[in-house]
Amino acid sequence: MAGLTEDELAERSGSTAEHVRRFAALGILSAGADGSYRPPDIQRVRIAEALDGAGVSPEQVGELIADGRYSTGWADGLFPDPVPLTAMTVEQAAAELGLPASLITRLFISWALPVPGPEDRLREDDLMLLRTMVLVYRALGNDEGSTVAAARVFGESLRRIAEGQLEIFRTFVERPMIASGMPHHRVMDAAAAMAQPMADQAELAVRLLHRRHLEHYSVEEIVENTEITLERAGVAPRRPVAPPAIAFLDLSGFTRLTEEEGDERAADLATRLADLVQATATRFRGRPVKYLGDGVMFHFPDPAGSVSCGLDLIRDAPAAGLPPARVGINVGPVIFRDGDYFGRTVNIAARVADRAGPGQILVTDDVVIAAKGSAEFREVGPMELKGVAGPVLVHEAVRATEPPAA
């Protein structure tokens, strides 16, 4: 992007020429010898106006800059080419793209992005995002609910990646510099210079990892559909239909331990748990669906894998520096929505986990049938579970050589 005139900067940042002149007079902006501005100035204007809206006036910022206690050098490192605004509003974009305006509003909510007002101009990347949704909307039969559900999976997942990425940067880059005594505005400039190259590599990593995971799940889907086709054609023997397993793992005494030892200990335990869970579940074709502070919910296409994974997790948790773990498993149909699983199968698995003791795996009768041969199952008896109508027959899963739990 070439140099910007005062009017162009105002247009691209969504501001006014009067504000641009005001910011330049205060030292927030600095024009070149030819009077032009640079692309990073778009974000300087936006941040100055955001600060003004939050009660920090441009004059206060300008005074700090004049005294050498603040600079806006971070803009060059973090925003070398900011995204400008388009001339389009939501209503105009809806008309051009053939998307309902109501859907566009719901998409911004599902992406966890600020919802543009009726008169607000869309950013260029907002418009690009909406264009990607046209094909999705058409492919899903012009159904708003399904389109929003699909968008929400991406929005929430990528929001969490961005949030986690920034927190890692704060923890391992910014905070050590602050702790060293470096002036804060110097920390901002130094961190900004490092942040953009790291952000570029993180964006590449997200693309590559997404491609690898999508390839994995696509191959699984192709293999399964091919096997079904062969079975229906009588070319291959029919496999027994096995519903998936849902497992919950909780760390016994986690809350008490973190209350006694503080937030840093809680964060350390969460990291250790994530490392152990991911490595172990992958061996048994399982997937951690979500982390619950002191526990994890899993999905396993193979019920036998859920039991074997649970046995390994129970065994390996203490060696990983974690409190004793407990596991509950159930098998049955589930409802998939927005990257999560729902239904009675999930609810029972969670309640069974609640009844397990430290170092114990409890499973339902359906697991015993579906995962036969994966472990030794010892009947515990019928249990009344909170929120579940009628007793549920529960068994303890142990390795064949283990004695019964006390």
N, C-alpha and C positions, 0 to 999 in steps of 0.2 A: 504494500500500500504506500503510495507516494505521500509527500507532505500534504497536510490538511490546512485549509484556510480556516479562519475563525468561524465562518458560517458552516463549513463542512464538519468541523469538530462538534459544533453545537448540534447539527443534524444527526450525526452518527451516534452521539452519546445520549440523545434525547433531551438535551438541555437547550439553553438559549445563548445567543451571542453575548448578551449582557452578563450572564454568569461566567462565560469563558473569559471575558475581559476582567471581571472581578477576581477570578482565581489567578489570572496571570499577574495582576497587580500585587497580589499577596504572595507571589512566589510559589504557589501550588503548581502552576504551569509555567513553562519556560519556552518561549518561541525561539525558533532558529534565527540566523542572521537575515534570512529572507522573510521573516515574519510568519513562517508556517509552523504547524505543530506536527507531532509524530503520533503514530497509532497508539502507543501506550497512554497518551494523554486522554484517550476516550475513557479509560478506566479511572484515571485520576479525577476526571470530572464527575464520574458516577460515584466514586467513593466520597469525594468532597460533599456532594449533595446528600448522600446517605448519612454522613456524619452530621451535616447541618440539620437534617430531619431528626437526628437522635439527640440534638441539643448541643453539639460541638460546632461552633460557628467557624466559617472559613477564616475569619480574623484570628481566632485562637490558634488554628492550625498554622496560619501564616506567621504568627509571632514565634511559634516553636521552630519553624524553619529558619526564620531570621536569626534566632539565637543559636542555631546549630544543634538543637536538641531533637530535631525530627527531619526526615527527608521523605520524599515520595519516590526514591530510587527503586523501591520494590516493584513499581509498575513496569519497569524495563525488563526485569527478570521474569516476573510472573505473567505479564500480559503484553508480550511483544506485538501481538496482532489481535486485539480484542474484537469480539463479534459485534458488528454494528446493527442498528435497528433497520427494519424494512419500513415501507410505507403502508403496510397492511395491518388492519385490525383483525380480530377474530372473525367478525362477520364477513369481511372481505375474503379472508382465507377460506372460510367455509364455502362461500359461493364459488371460488376458483377451484377448490379441490373436490367439491361434491361431498363434503362431510357435514353432518349436522353440527350447528354451533354448540348444541348441548353436549355432543360427544367431545368436541374440542375442549370444552371446560372440564369434563370428566377425565380426559386424558392428562391434562396438566395436573390434576389432583392425584391421579394414579402414579404419575412420574415424580411426585413430591416436589413439584416446581411451583413458583408463584403463579396464580391464575391471572392472566391479563384482564384488565377491565375493558368495558365496551369501547373506550376511546384509545386504549393503549396500543402502541405500535408493537408488532411482534419482532423479536430478534430474528436474524437470519437463520440461526441454528434451530430456533423454535419452528420456523417454517419448514426447514429440512426434516425435522422430526415428524411434523404433521404429514409431510409427503410420504414418509415411510409407512405411515399408518393407513394410507389409502388402499394399498394392496391387501393389507391385513383385514381391513374392514370389509372389502369386497369378498375376500376368500372365506370370511366367516359369515357370509350371507347377510351382510349389512346389519348385523346384530350388534347394538351398542354394548350390551352387557358383556358379551364374549370378547369384544375388542378391548374393552377396559380391563377385563381380567388378564388378557394377554399382556397388555401394556404394564399392568401393575407388577407382574413378575420381573420385568426388566427394570422398571423404575426403582422398586425397593431394593433389588439385588445390587444395582449399580450405585444407589445412594449409600448403601452400607459399605461398599468397596471404597468410595470416595472418602467417606467419614473415617474409615479405618486407616486409609492411606495418610490422611492428614494427621491423625493421632499418632501414628508411627513417626512421622516427621517431627511433630512436636516433642515426642518423648526422647528421640535419639539424636536430634539435631538442634532444635531451638533451645530446649531446656538446659542442656549441657553448656551452651554458649552463654545463656543468662546466668547460670550458676558460676561461670568463670569470672563474672564481673563486667562483661562487655556491655556498654551502653545499649539500651533497648532498641533505639533507632538503628544502631549499627547491626544489631542482631537481625532486625527486619531486612536490612539490605543484603546482608551476607546470606541469610536463609533464602531470600528470593532468588539470588544468583544461583543457588544450588537446586532450588525447587523445580524450575522449569525443565532442565534436562532429566531430572528424576521423574517428573510427571509424564514427559514424552515416553520414557521407557516403560512406565507403569501402564500407559495407554496401549503400547505395543503388547505388553504382557497380557493384558486383559483380552485383546483380540486373539492372541495365539492360544491362550488357555481356553477361551470360549470355543475356538475352532477344534481343539483337541477333544474337549468334553462332548461337543456336538457330534463329532465323528464317532466317538465311543458309543453314545446312545443311539445314533443312527444305525450303526452296524448291528447293535443288539436288536433294534426294531426290525431290520431287514432279515436277520437270521430267524427271528421268531415268526415273522409273516411267511417266510419261505418254508419253514417247518410245517406251519398250519396248512399251506397250500399243498405240500407233499402228502400230509396226512389225509386231507380231504380227497386227494386223487388216488388214495390207496397205495401210494408208493412207499410210505414209511409207517411204522407202527405208531399208533396213537399214544401220545404221552398223557399221563394223568394230569388233569388241570389242578394246579396248586395255587391257591390264593397267597398273597404276600403276607409277610409277618411285620408287625409293628413292635418295636422294643423301646422301652424307656430305661435309662440308667440314671441313678441318683447317687450322689456322694453323701455318705452318712456323716452327720455332724458338721457339714460344710458351713452352715449359718453360724453355729457357735464358734467354730474355729476362726472364721473371718472376723467376727465381732471381737474376738480376743486379740487377734494379731493384725487387724487393720486391712485397709484397701489394697495395699501393695501385695499382701499375702493372697488376697482374693484374686487379684489379677494374675499372679504367678500360678495359682492353682487352675484358673481358667485356661491359661496357655498350655499348661501340662496336660490338662484334660483333652483339649482340642487336638494336641499332637498325638496322644495315645489313641483317641477315638478314631481319628482319620486314618492312621496307619493300620489299625486293627480292622476297622470296618471294610476297608478296601480289599483286604485279603479274602473276605467272605462275600464280596459283591454287594455289600451293604452301603447305605448312604446316610450320613447324619442329615436329618431334615432341618433341625433347628436346635440351637443351644439354649438352655433354660436357666442360666446362672450356675446352678449346682448340678445340672444334669443335661441329658441329651435325648432327643427323640430320633429313632432310626427307622428306615424302611429297608426291608430285605425282600427281594423277589423269591428267594429260596428260604423257606422256614428253617431248614436244617442249618443254614449259614447263620441265622440269627442266634441259635442256641450255641453253636461253636464260637461265635464272636463273643457272646455274653460270657462264656466260660473263660476265654482268654482275658477279657477285660477285668473280670473279677480277680483273676490270678495276678495280672500285671499292674493293677492300680497302685498297690502299696510300693512296688519297686520304682514306680514313676514319681514317687513322692506325693501321692494322693491319699486322701482318707479312704477307708474301705468303701467299695461300691456295692450297689444292689441293683438288680435288674428284674423287670417284668416284661413278659412277651405274650402276645396274642396273635392269632392268625385269623384272617377273614377278609371280606370285601372292604375296600376303602374308597372314599371320594377324594379325588385330587382336585385342588383348586388353589390358584395363585401360589404355586410352589410348595403347598402344604397338603397334609392328608387329614381327613375328617371322618367321623362316623363312629358307630358303636365299637368297632374293632379297636380303634384308637383309644376310646374312653376306657375300655376294659383293660387294655395294656397298661395305661397310666395308673389305674386303681390297683392292679395287681402289683406293680412296682412299689406302690405306697405300702403294701403289706409285707414286702420282703424285708429281711433283716440284713445287717451288714455282711457282705461277702456271700449273699444268697441270690439265687436265680429262681424266681417263681414263674411258671407258665400255665396256660390254660390247657384243658383237655384237648382242644383242637390242635395245639402245638405238638402234643405228644403223638397224635396221629400223623400230622403232616411232617414232623421232623424225626420220625422213627429211625433209630440207629445212630443219631448224632450224639446221644448222651444216655445216661441212665436216668430214668424218671421215677421219682418216689412220690406216691400220692400223699398230699397234705390233707385234702378233704375239701368239702364245700365251704366257700367263704361268702359272706355278705359284703358286697362292695358298695361304697358310697355312690349313689346315683345310678345304680344298676339294679334292674328289677329281677329278683330271684337270686338264689345262690349260684356261684360259679365254682365248678370243680377245679381245684388248683393242685399242681404238682411241683416238686422241687427238681431242678435239673442239676445233675452232678456228673463229674467224670466217673467212669466205671470203678476207679480205684479209690474214690473218696468216701470217707465215712459219712453218715448222715449228720446234718447240721444240728448242733446242740439246741 
